[in-house]
Amino acid sequence: MMKRLFFLVFLLFPYLMEAQVDIRPVRINIAPTLDGKIDDDAWRDVPVTKDFRQQFPLDTIVALGDTELRFAYDDVNLYIAIHCQSSGSEFVTTSLRRDFSFRAQDNITLVFDTYADNTNAFVFGINSEGARREALIANGGTSFQNGDFQLSWDNKWFGDAFIGEDFWSAEMAIPWKSIRFTEGSDTWFFNCYRNDTQFNERTTLAKIPNNRMIMDLNFTNRIIWEEPLKKSGPNVAVIPYLIGQTSRDFEDPLVDGPTNKFNAGFDAKVGVTSGLNLDLTVNPDFSQVEVDQQVTNLDRFEIFFPERRQFFLENADLFGSFGLSRMNPFFSRRIGVARDTATGQNIQNPILYGARLSGKVNDNLRVGLLNMQTAAEEENGLPSFNYTVAAVQQKVFDRSNISFIMVNKQAINPGEYSGDFSRFNRIAGLEYRLASADNFWRGKIFYHRAILEEEMEDPYTHGAQIEYQRRRFRLEWAHSIIGLGYDAQVGFVPRKDYALISPEFQLYFYPNGRLLNTHNINVDTRWFYQLDKEGNPVIEPGENSEQQVEFTWEFNFTNTSELRLNASRNFLKLLNDFDPTRVQADGVVLPAGSSYDYFEYSISYRSDQRRLFAFELEPTFGGFFNGIRRGVNGEINYRIQPYGTLGVGYDYNYIELAEPFEPVDIWLVGPRFDLTFTKSLFLTAFFQYNSQLDNINVNTRFQWRFAPVSDFFLVYTDNYFVNPGIQNFTKRNHALVAKLTYWLNL
């Protein structure tokens, strides 16, 4: 009988271990002191949540270093105590900066799906030195693409950590006012994941398969509240700013000295309900936002750069996740940001004011309404524009939803200006987004239509993407059509007038070896067919204009390093003249109508990021528009624990095409210094030399966080024209900006 019982327990053990854990926070009367030591009386009777499981290197065993959580609350805050056991006290910390990277250091991340919809979540993390981070998860957390993980989001909360002999511990206090939830709710979804550099494991509270994202909201436990949650009283925060700036444009002959500016404005956050938030901004300034890292552009189309401005981040997925990555009807960076084609840097088109109402109306309905007003550009003959976006998302079935969006760009007093612009530009779109209850199926199908001032042929886009994933394989089908008349001026649509078919499959292997942890093989295909509604004489309607077949073999090693082998076959027919190097003499181009068929190969390696010295290396070689291309890109970093990193990013390409093209060397080099003197004093400096733009950019940003979410910034930027071939080195422009912001709760 005992043998049979033992055998039954043995068979059921994996399923018992995967059972959902219910967390029941305890109301306390005295708040703990947040020193990270968990020795307050407040924690004495709070139950412990533990039994974490490995997600890497294995996803079938319990954690080697267990983690214990305690949850308590009062009328002001949610409190969490964390105890992280390990094999010693040699914990890795890359820096003391807020918003650190998860994989390269000892830290823990808490994920709160406060609406229990497996779609959106609030993220709070802390490392072994007590540095903190916060983020937003959208679209179920199934990808790092499309803004699914917004680390740029910022909010007010508190925490600290303590390091012991073979453990580190932490305490957090998250104000109810800093998160959104449905008033009266009694259940949240929750997960927690931890990186332990000494045991070399990533562990989670809810079991997550190795081939899924560690932030995937389809795998969670429950937080059950002993009483329905109430709104935490008035929730109004005002964030005023003061700014002073001096700048000089050396390329404008009409400017003979520096220009000085002083300005002020404010943001405000108003909690309309516990789930619905109103964001306001008046005369905003985003000069403190870190500039984009430049990239070498060898492609024919515009490159995507993600949104970093705080005002646009919360509930950003509600507005920005429509369509697919290259056919998005709303891209918030179109508002108030342009790009200087000479330097590659962002320039601002001033925003006068804006308002954004977004969040949950109830458990199944999310709404968003955004309105922004920009200033006129007199020098370019352009009026001010009003941008209005409305979005609605209704949950259906278990985790799927139906969504609608309307985008309107409206010129104000257009008759008074002579520039080239449309009086209005509008997009309406409807989508169905699938997320199955068994976590196997994901996808979407959509139809968007442009409403334009002048009638155009085929002003629509349609697409579908469906994905089926199991432990051993993943299958995906995607297709899309973008009509010539789909003019989404507030969206990201770098290419139009084509139909795309793109099947893909992936196989996963789990050798459980000492050296190799997992590997996978992926085959991705893309077939473009030109609709040719603009009558291009070099191609026939329906003709196959481009084919891409890409084979990737990826190896993940037990020491966290990664190796990736890639081979692709590319066929394309140019529809317009094109210089892929972007540095040839005027008139030297590949002619429209010419066809190219070539293979490219690359090998990329990412070393163990836990080491003081870490690097990424990717050599590329093979054909390029029937010529040759050889190059290498990557980065090298040295960690000065725990104060930051010194590094350099690099991208070199040698391109040789048929005459009359001259062989060229294209360089993009960017040394970077990221230093954190304390948890409140940060210095970031980087230099970017871009030979495609003949430009050197210097950017230095000093930040002093003198109070929670309140900062003093000092930012210096400088651009130089440099052309080694003619020994020319001249100053283009420079600017020095000082900005003060303060978060004030009313």
C-alpha positions in Angstrom: 0.0 0.0 0.0 2.8 2.4 0.9 4.6 1.6 -2.3 1.5 2.4 -4.3 1.0 5.7 -2.4 4.6 6.7 -3.0 4.3 5.8 -6.7 1.1 8.0 -7.0 2.8 10.9 -5.2 5.8 10.5 -7.6 3.5 10.7 -10.6 1.6 13.6 -9.3 4.6 15.6 -8.0 5.1 17.7 -11.2 1.5 18.7 -11.3 1.4 19.5 -7.6 4.4 21.7 -8.0 2.7 23.6 -10.8 -0.5 24.3 -8.7 -1.4 27.9 -8.5 -0.2 29.7 -5.3 -2.7 32.0 -3.6 -1.2 35.0 -1.9 -3.2 36.7 0.9 -1.8 40.0 2.0 -2.2 41.0 5.7 -3.5 44.4 6.9 -1.0 45.9 9.3 -1.3 48.9 11.7 2.3 50.0 11.9 4.4 50.5 8.7 7.8 48.7 8.5 11.0 50.7 8.4 12.3 50.3 4.8 16.0 49.4 5.5 15.8 46.0 3.7 16.5 43.9 6.9 12.9 42.4 7.5 13.4 42.6 11.3 10.4 44.8 12.0 7.5 43.6 14.2 5.3 44.5 11.3 6.4 41.3 9.4 6.1 39.0 12.4 2.7 37.5 11.6 2.7 37.9 7.8 2.7 34.6 6.0 5.6 33.6 3.7 5.2 32.9 0.0 8.0 30.7 -1.4 8.8 27.6 -3.5 10.2 29.3 -6.6 11.0 27.3 -9.7 13.8 27.5 -12.2 13.0 29.0 -15.6 16.7 28.9 -16.6 18.7 26.8 -17.1 16.0 24.2 -16.5 12.3 24.7 -16.2 11.5 21.3 -14.6 13.1 21.7 -11.1 12.7 23.8 -8.0 15.0 26.8 -7.4 18.5 26.1 -5.9 18.4 29.4 -4.0 14.8 29.9 -2.7 13.1 33.2 -2.4 10.6 34.2 0.3 8.0 37.0 -0.1 5.7 38.6 2.5 2.8 40.9 1.5 1.2 43.5 3.9 -0.8 46.6 3.4 -2.4 49.6 5.0 -4.5 52.5 3.7 -1.5 54.2 2.1 0.9 51.5 0.7 1.3 47.9 -0.3 4.4 46.5 1.4 6.6 43.6 0.2 9.4 41.9 2.1 11.8 39.8 0.1 14.5 37.3 1.2 16.8 35.9 -1.5 18.9 33.0 -0.5 22.1 32.2 -2.5 25.4 30.3 -2.3 27.5 33.3 -1.0 27.6 37.1 -0.9 29.4 37.9 -4.1 26.4 39.5 -5.7 26.7 41.3 -9.1 25.5 44.9 -9.5 26.0 46.7 -12.8 25.1 50.1 -11.4 23.1 52.0 -8.8 21.0 53.7 -11.6 17.3 53.4 -11.6 15.9 51.2 -14.4 18.7 48.7 -14.4 18.9 45.6 -16.7 17.5 42.4 -15.3 19.7 39.7 -16.8 23.2 41.0 -15.9 22.9 41.3 -12.1 21.3 40.0 -8.9 17.8 41.4 -8.7 14.1 40.5 -8.3 11.1 41.8 -10.3 7.5 41.8 -9.1 4.7 41.8 -11.7 1.2 43.0 -10.7 -1.6 42.3 -13.1 -4.0 44.4 -11.1 -7.0 43.9 -13.5 -6.4 40.1 -13.7 -6.8 40.3 -17.5 -3.4 38.7 -18.5 -2.9 41.8 -20.7 -1.3 44.7 -18.8 0.7 44.8 -15.6 2.8 47.1 -13.4 6.4 46.1 -12.7 8.6 46.9 -9.7 12.1 45.6 -9.2 15.0 46.0 -6.9 18.6 44.8 -7.0 20.9 43.6 -4.2 22.3 47.2 -3.7 18.8 48.6 -3.4 18.6 50.3 -6.8 15.1 50.3 -8.2 13.3 50.1 -11.4 9.7 50.2 -12.6 8.1 49.4 -15.9 4.8 48.7 -17.7 3.9 45.4 -19.4 1.4 45.5 -22.3 0.0 43.0 -24.8 0.4 40.1 -22.4 4.2 40.4 -22.1 4.8 38.0 -24.9 7.5 40.0 -26.6 10.0 42.8 -26.1 8.9 44.3 -29.4 6.1 46.8 -30.0 6.6 48.5 -26.6 5.4 45.4 -24.6 7.9 46.3 -21.9 8.1 50.1 -21.1 11.1 50.6 -18.8 11.0 54.4 -19.4 7.8 54.6 -17.3 8.4 56.3 -13.9 6.5 56.6 -10.7 6.8 57.3 -7.0 7.5 54.3 -4.7 10.1 53.4 -2.0 12.5 50.5 -1.2 15.9 49.5 0.0 18.0 46.3 0.3 20.5 44.6 2.7 23.3 42.1 1.9 24.0 39.3 4.4 26.4 36.4 4.3 24.6 34.1 1.9 21.5 36.1 1.1 20.2 39.6 0.3 16.9 41.0 1.4 14.7 44.0 0.4 11.6 45.9 1.5 9.3 47.8 -0.8 6.4 50.2 -0.2 4.2 50.9 -3.3 1.6 53.6 -2.8 -1.9 52.7 -3.9 -1.8 56.0 -5.8 1.0 54.8 -8.0 -0.9 52.0 -9.6 -4.3 51.5 -11.2 -6.8 48.9 -10.3 -10.6 48.4 -10.3 -12.2 49.7 -7.1 -13.9 46.9 -5.3 -11.7 44.2 -6.8 -10.7 41.3 -4.6 -8.3 39.4 -6.9 -5.1 40.3 -8.8 -2.8 38.2 -10.8 0.8 38.2 -9.8 4.2 36.7 -10.7 7.7 37.3 -9.6 11.1 36.5 -11.2 14.6 36.6 -9.9 18.1 36.5 -11.3 20.7 34.8 -9.1 24.2 35.2 -10.6 25.9 32.8 -8.1 23.6 29.8 -8.6 23.4 31.0 -12.3 19.6 30.6 -12.4 16.5 32.6 -13.2 13.6 31.6 -11.1 9.9 32.4 -11.0 7.0 32.0 -8.6 4.6 30.8 -11.3 6.1 28.1 -13.5 7.0 29.5 -17.0 8.4 27.3 -19.7 11.9 27.9 -20.9 10.8 29.0 -24.4 8.4 31.7 -23.2 9.2 35.2 -22.1 9.8 35.4 -18.4 7.4 38.4 -18.2 4.6 36.4 -20.0 1.3 37.3 -18.2 -0.3 34.0 -19.2 1.6 32.4 -16.3 0.6 33.9 -13.0 -0.5 33.3 -9.4 -3.3 35.1 -7.6 -3.3 37.8 -4.9 -6.5 37.5 -2.9 -7.4 40.5 -0.8 -9.2 39.9 2.5 -11.5 42.8 1.7 -12.5 44.5 -1.6 -10.0 47.3 -2.5 -11.1 50.9 -2.1 -10.0 54.0 -3.9 -7.2 55.5 -1.9 -8.6 59.0 -1.6 -7.8 62.0 -3.9 -5.0 61.1 -6.3 -3.6 64.2 -7.9 0.1 64.9 -8.7 1.5 68.0 -10.3 5.0 67.9 -11.8 6.2 71.5 -12.6 9.5 72.2 -14.4 11.8 75.2 -14.9 14.3 75.2 -17.7 17.1 77.4 -19.0 19.0 76.8 -22.2 21.8 78.4 -24.2 22.5 77.2 -27.7 24.4 78.2 -30.9 23.8 77.2 -34.5 27.1 77.6 -36.4 25.6 76.5 -39.7 23.1 79.3 -39.9 24.9 82.4 -41.4 22.2 84.7 -39.9 23.1 83.6 -36.4 26.1 85.4 -34.9 25.9 84.4 -31.3 24.2 82.2 -28.7 20.5 82.0 -28.2 19.2 82.0 -24.6 15.8 80.6 -23.6 14.0 80.3 -20.3 10.8 78.4 -20.0 8.4 76.7 -17.6 5.5 74.2 -17.8 4.0 71.3 -15.9 2.5 67.9 -16.1 -0.3 66.6 -13.9 -1.7 63.2 -13.1 -5.3 63.0 -11.9 -6.8 59.7 -10.7 -10.4 60.0 -12.1 -11.2 56.6 -10.7 -9.0 53.9 -9.3 -8.6 52.5 -12.9 -8.9 55.6 -15.0 -6.2 58.3 -15.1 -6.1 61.8 -16.7 -2.7 63.0 -17.8 -2.3 66.7 -18.5 0.7 68.7 -19.9 1.2 72.4 -20.6 4.2 73.6 -22.5 6.1 70.3 -22.1 9.8 70.0 -22.6 11.6 66.7 -23.2 15.2 67.9 -23.4 16.2 65.6 -20.5 15.1 62.5 -22.4 18.2 60.5 -23.4 18.8 60.8 -27.2 18.5 57.8 -29.5 21.5 55.7 -30.2 22.3 56.2 -33.9 22.3 53.2 -36.3 23.9 52.6 -39.7 21.1 52.6 -42.2 21.7 50.3 -45.2 18.0 49.8 -45.8 15.6 51.6 -48.2 13.1 52.6 -45.5 12.8 54.6 -42.3 14.2 53.1 -39.1 11.9 52.8 -36.0 13.0 54.5 -32.8 10.8 53.9 -29.7 9.0 56.4 -27.6 10.8 57.6 -24.4 8.8 60.6 -23.2 7.0 60.0 -19.9 3.7 61.6 -20.9 3.0 59.1 -23.7 4.0 55.9 -21.8 1.3 54.8 -19.4 -1.3 52.8 -21.3 0.7 53.4 -24.5 -0.3 50.0 -25.8 -3.9 51.1 -25.8 -3.0 53.7 -28.5 0.1 52.3 -30.2 -0.4 48.5 -30.5 -2.7 48.6 -33.5 -1.6 47.0 -36.8 1.8 45.4 -37.1 5.3 46.8 -36.4 5.6 48.4 -39.9 2.0 49.4 -40.4 1.0 51.2 -37.3 -1.8 53.9 -37.5 -0.5 55.8 -34.5 3.1 56.5 -33.5 3.3 59.0 -30.7 6.8 60.2 -31.8 5.1 61.9 -34.8 3.8 64.5 -32.3 6.3 67.2 -31.3 9.4 65.4 -32.6 11.2 65.7 -35.9 14.6 64.4 -37.0 17.5 66.6 -38.2 18.6 64.8 -41.4 22.1 66.4 -41.1 23.0 65.2 -37.6 20.5 62.4 -37.1 19.4 64.0 -33.8 15.9 64.7 -32.6 14.6 68.3 -32.9 11.4 69.5 -31.2 8.3 71.0 -32.7 6.9 72.6 -29.6 3.8 71.1 -28.0 1.5 73.8 -26.5 -0.6 71.5 -24.4 -2.0 68.0 -24.2 -4.4 65.8 -22.3 -4.8 62.0 -22.2 -7.5 60.0 -20.5 -6.8 56.3 -20.3 -7.4 53.2 -18.3 -10.0 50.7 -17.2 -13.7 51.6 -17.1 -14.5 48.1 -15.7 -13.0 44.7 -15.8 -13.6 44.2 -19.5 -13.4 47.7 -21.0 -10.4 50.0 -21.6 -10.7 53.4 -23.1 -8.2 56.0 -24.2 -8.6 59.6 -25.5 -5.6 61.8 -26.4 -5.5 65.4 -27.6 -2.4 67.4 -28.3 -1.8 70.8 -29.8 1.5 71.8 -31.4 2.8 75.2 -32.3 3.0 76.6 -35.8 6.3 76.6 -37.7 6.3 80.0 -39.3 9.7 79.5 -40.9 8.4 76.5 -42.8 5.0 77.9 -43.6 3.3 75.2 -41.5 0.3 75.8 -39.2 -0.2 74.5 -35.7 -1.8 71.0 -35.7 -4.3 69.4 -33.3 -3.9 65.6 -32.8 -6.8 63.6 -31.5 -6.7 59.8 -30.9 -9.6 57.7 -29.5 -9.2 54.0 -28.7 -11.6 51.5 -27.2 -10.7 47.9 -26.2 -13.4 45.4 -25.1 -12.4 42.1 -23.7 -14.2 39.0 -25.2 -13.9 35.3 -24.3 -11.1 34.5 -21.8 -8.3 36.9 -22.9 -9.1 38.1 -26.4 -10.4 41.6 -27.2 -11.9 43.7 -29.9 -10.4 47.1 -30.4 -11.2 50.3 -32.3 -9.0 53.4 -33.0 -9.7 56.8 -34.6 -6.7 59.2 -35.3 -7.2 62.8 -36.5 -4.5 65.3 -37.5 -6.2 68.7 -38.1 -4.5 71.9 -39.3 -5.5 75.0 -37.5 -6.2 78.1 -39.7 -4.7 76.4 -42.7 -5.5 79.3 -45.1 -2.9 81.5 -43.4 0.0 79.3 -44.3 1.7 78.4 -47.6 3.7 75.3 -46.8 3.0 71.8 -48.1 0.5 70.1 -45.8 -2.9 68.5 -45.6 -5.8 70.2 -43.9 -6.6 66.9 -42.2 -5.5 63.3 -42.0 -7.7 60.6 -40.4 -7.4 56.9 -39.8 -10.1 54.6 -38.5 -9.3 51.0 -37.6 -10.9 47.8 -36.2 -9.0 44.8 -34.8 -9.6 41.4 -33.2 -6.8 40.2 -31.0 -6.7 36.5 -30.0 -5.2 35.1 -26.8 -6.4 31.5 -26.1 -7.1 30.2 -22.6 -4.6 27.4 -23.0 -1.7 29.8 -24.0 -1.1 28.1 -27.3 -2.8 30.5 -29.7 -2.0 34.2 -30.2 -2.7 36.6 -33.0 -4.7 39.4 -34.5 -6.7 40.4 -37.6 -7.3 44.1 -38.5 -8.6 46.5 -41.1 -7.7 50.2 -41.1 -8.8 52.9 -43.5 -7.6 56.4 -44.2 -10.0 59.3 -44.6 -8.1 61.9 -46.6 -8.6 65.5 -47.9 -8.1 64.2 -51.5 -9.5 60.9 -52.6 -6.9 58.3 -53.2 -7.0 54.7 -54.6 -6.9 51.9 -52.0 -6.7 54.0 -48.8 -6.7 51.0 -46.5 -4.5 48.4 -44.9 -5.5 44.8 -43.8 -3.4 42.2 -42.0 -3.5 39.1 -40.0 -1.0 37.3 -37.8 -1.6 33.9 -36.0 0.9 32.0 -33.9 0.7 28.5 -32.4 3.3 27.6 -29.8 4.1 24.5 -27.9 7.1 23.4 -26.0 8.8 21.8 -29.0 7.8 24.1 -31.9 6.2 27.4 -32.9 4.2 28.1 -36.1 3.3 31.5 -37.4 1.4 32.9 -40.4 1.3 36.5 -41.2 0.0 38.4 -44.2 -0.7 42.1 -44.9 -1.8 44.5 -47.6 -1.0 48.2 -47.6 -2.8 50.3 -50.3 -1.1 53.2 -52.0 -3.6 55.6 -50.5 -3.1 54.5 -46.9 -1.6 57.9 -45.8 -1.1 57.6 -42.0 0.7 60.8 -41.2 0.6 60.1 -37.5 1.6 56.5 -37.9 4.7 54.5 -38.7 4.2 53.2 -42.3 7.6 53.3 -44.0 6.4 51.3 -47.1 3.1 51.1 -49.0 1.5 49.7 -52.2 2.3 46.0 -51.5 1.0 42.7 -50.3 3.1 40.5 -48.0 2.9 36.8 -47.1 5.2 35.6 -44.3 5.0 32.0 -42.9 7.5 31.1 -40.2 8.3 28.0 -38.1 10.7 27.4 -35.1 11.9 24.2 -33.5 13.1 24.0 -29.8 15.6 21.5 -28.5 16.5 20.8 -24.8 19.7 18.8 -24.5 20.2 19.4 -20.8 23.9 19.4 -21.2 26.5 20.9 -19.0 27.6 23.4 -21.6 24.6 23.8 -23.9 21.3 24.6 -22.3 18.9 25.0 -25.3 19.0 25.6 -29.0 16.4 26.4 -31.6 16.1 26.6 -35.4 14.0 29.2 -37.0 13.0 29.7 -40.7 11.3 32.9 -41.6 10.1 33.8 -45.1 8.8 37.0 -46.6 7.2 37.4 -50.0 6.4 40.9 -51.3 4.1 41.5 -54.2 3.7 45.0 -55.7 0.2 46.3 -56.1 1.6 49.0 -58.4 -1.4 51.3 -58.2 0.9 54.3 -58.9 1.8 52.9 -62.3 5.6 52.4 -61.9 6.9 51.4 -65.4 9.6 49.1 -64.0 7.2 46.6 -62.5 3.9 44.9 -63.4 0.9 44.9 -61.0 1.0 41.7 -58.9 4.7 41.1 -59.7 6.9 39.5 -57.0 9.2 42.5 -56.1 11.0 41.0 -53.1 11.7 37.6 -51.4 13.6 36.9 -48.2 14.3 33.5 -46.8 16.1 33.6 -43.4 17.6 30.6 -41.5 18.6 31.1 -37.9 20.2 28.6 -35.5 20.4 30.0 -31.9 22.4 28.4 -29.1 21.8 29.3 -25.4 24.6 28.1 -23.1 24.3 27.4 -19.4 26.7 30.2 -18.5 24.1 32.6 -20.1 26.2 33.3 -23.2 24.5 33.1 -26.6 25.6 32.2 -30.1 23.5 32.8 -33.2 24.1 31.7 -36.8 22.2 33.4 -39.6 22.0 32.9 -43.3 19.5 34.6 -45.6 18.8 34.6 -49.3 17.5 38.0 -50.7 15.9 38.8 -54.0 14.6 42.2 -54.8 13.7 44.5 -57.6 14.3 48.2 -57.1 11.3 50.4 -57.7 13.3 53.6 -57.4 16.9 54.8 -57.8 18.8 53.9 -54.6 22.2 54.4 -53.1 22.5 51.8 -50.3 25.7 53.4 -48.9 24.2 56.9 -48.8 27.7 58.4 -49.2 28.3 58.2 -53.0 28.6 61.2 -55.3 25.4 62.8 -56.6 23.9 60.7 -59.4 25.6 57.5 -58.5 22.7 55.1 -57.7 21.4 51.7 -58.4 18.8 52.3 -61.1 15.1 51.6 -60.7 14.1 48.4 -62.4 17.4 46.6 -61.6 17.1 43.2 -59.9 19.4 41.6 -57.3 19.8 38.1 -55.9 22.4 37.5 -53.2 23.1 35.6 -49.9 24.2 37.1 -46.6 25.7 35.4 -43.5 26.3 36.5 -40.0 27.6 35.0 -36.7 26.7 36.8 -33.4 28.0 36.0 -30.0 27.0 37.5 -26.6 29.3 36.7 -23.7 28.3 36.1 -20.1 27.0 39.4 -19.0 27.7 38.6 -15.3 31.5 39.1 -15.9 33.3 42.4 -15.3 34.2 42.3 -18.9 31.4 41.5 -21.4 31.0 41.9 -25.1 28.8 41.3 -28.1 30.3 40.5 -31.5 28.6 40.0 -34.9 30.6 39.7 -38.1 28.6 39.9 -41.3 29.7 38.8 -44.8 28.4 37.8 -48.2 26.6 39.5 -51.0 25.0 42.9 -51.0 23.0 44.2 -54.1 25.2 41.8 -56.2 28.3 43.3 -54.7 30.1 42.4 -51.5 29.7 43.4 -47.9 32.0 42.7 -45.0 31.4 44.1 -41.6 31.3 43.7 -37.8 29.2 45.3 -35.1 28.7 44.9 -31.4 29.7 46.4 -28.1 32.4 46.0 -25.4 31.6 46.8 -21.7 33.6 46.9 -18.5 31.8 47.1 -15.2 33.1 49.1 -12.3 31.0 47.5 -9.6 28.7 48.8 -8.4 29.2 52.3 -9.9 28.5 51.7 -13.6 30.0 50.7 -16.9 32.5 52.0 -19.5 31.7 50.8 -23.0 31.9 51.3 -26.7 29.5 50.3 -29.4 30.7 49.8 -33.0 29.4 49.1 -36.4 31.8 48.8 -39.4 30.8 48.0 -43.0 33.0 47.7 -46.1 30.8 47.8 -49.2 31.9 47.2 -52.7 29.4 47.5 -55.6 29.8 47.5 -59.3 31.1 50.7 -61.1 30.5 53.6 -61.0 30.2 53.0 -57.2 33.3 53.7 -55.1 34.2 51.1 -52.4 33.3 52.6 -49.1 34.1 52.1 -45.4 31.1 53.0 -43.2 31.8 53.6 -39.5 29.5 54.1 -36.5 31.5 54.3 -33.2 30.0 55.2 -29.9 32.0 55.2 -26.6 29.7 55.5 -23.6 30.3 56.2 -19.9 27.4 55.4 -17.5 28.4 56.2 -14.0 26.3 56.2 -10.8 28.0 57.8 -7.9 25.1 57.1 -5.5 21.5 56.0 -5.9 20.6 59.6 -6.7 23.6 61.0 -8.6 24.1 59.8 -12.2 26.3 60.8 -15.1 25.9 59.5 -18.7 28.2 60.6 -21.5 28.5 59.2 -24.9 30.1 60.1 -28.2 28.8 59.0 -31.6 30.8 59.2 -34.9 28.6 58.5 -37.9 30.4 58.5 -41.3 27.1 58.3 -43.2 26.2 61.7 -41.7 29.8 63.0 -41.5 28.9 63.9 -37.9 30.3 63.6 -34.4 27.7 63.9 -31.6 28.7 64.5 -28.0 26.0 64.1 -25.3 26.5 64.4 -21.6 23.6 64.2 -19.0 24.0 64.7 -15.3 21.0 63.8 -13.1 20.4 64.5 -9.4 17.3 62.8 -8.0 17.0 65.1 -4.9 13.5 63.7 -4.0 11.3 60.9 -5.2 10.7 61.3 -9.0 12.1 64.9 -8.7 15.2 65.7 -10.6 17.8 68.3 -11.6 19.2 67.7 -15.1 22.2 69.3 -16.7 22.5 68.3 -20.4 25.2 69.3 -22.8 25.1 68.3 -26.5 27.5 69.2 -29.3 27.6 68.3 -33.0 30.6 68.5 -35.4 30.9 68.1 -39.1 33.9 65.8 -39.9 35.1 64.4 -43.2 38.4 62.6 -43.0 38.8 62.6 -46.8 39.1 66.4 -47.0 40.5 67.0 -43.5 37.5 69.1 -42.5 36.4 69.4 -38.8 33.9 72.2 -38.0 31.4 72.8 -35.3 27.7 72.5 -36.3 25.8 73.4 -33.1 25.9 73.0 -29.4 23.5 73.5 -26.5 23.5 73.5 -22.7 20.3 72.8 -20.9 19.5 72.9 -17.2 16.1 71.6 -16.1 14.4 71.2 -12.7 11.4 69.0 -12.1 9.5 68.3 -8.8 6.7 65.7 -8.2 4.1 67.3 -5.9 1.2 65.2 -4.5 -1.9 67.3 -3.7 
